């Protein structure tokens, strides 16, 4: 059922949005959609008067990512701009950024610096490859995370090579995970009275999204392969060509398979769906 008050659930929280491009704005958009008082800060870090990262302000992508936010512009390389930001941070509940880890430290807006002026701050960071480690200074891009995280190896038709997913799934999931972490930190702050640093990365989020393919490797040492439109563990699930187009079928479990079998008018089809464990048992002769 719908929750009519959900859009105002976070109205008591003020969020300073330092994010750009996609993963960070996705995180803050979620908080804004739930009613948080979001101030998007256009941080002038690039030289010249060109467009800030994220595309034209009037474009559909930018407007979608930054809906329900107010905005202001600050030059964080200017001591006056930095002073204004820190004054805002003294009263804010949340700061979210997705700079490279070394950038915020150089600017003096890293977690430890903000925590000194506001111990209750919840500080959300999204990076390409984490806040430390050998790749932490590298910029992160969705396509690279899809490849390094293993997603491209299980996407696409068998034998056709790695294929990226058609949406920026690493950006989107990293943003959502950061939003979940921020909400959890705000709940914990109600108990402890202290804020904390919430961190995630495109690579972490993408590895998480491997889900049962990763579990198959960890528990069964089975390397998941590309399956195209077919489901990698359940048959028949996939897209099938017909005389007048394509049909999309998903049969999971015996009851749904039985209903599909009746609708198809194919009584000779097996009454039990064929799953990956059953196929393996047939091949190996194990029960």
ABEGO torsion letter per residue (X at the ends): XBBAAAAAAAAABBBBBABBEAAAAAAAAAAAAAGBBBBBBBBBABBEABBBBGEBAABAAAAAAABGBBBBBBBAABAAAAAAAAAAAAABABBBBABBAAAAAAAGABAAAAAAABAABBBBBBBAAEABEAAAABBBBAAAAAAAAGAAAABEBBGAEBBBBABBAAAAAAAAAAAAAAAAAAAAAAAAGBBBBBBBBAAAAAAAAAEAAAAAAAAAGBBBBBAEABBAABOBBEBBBBAAEBBBBBBBEAAAAAAAAAAAGBAABBABBBBAAAAAAAAAGBX
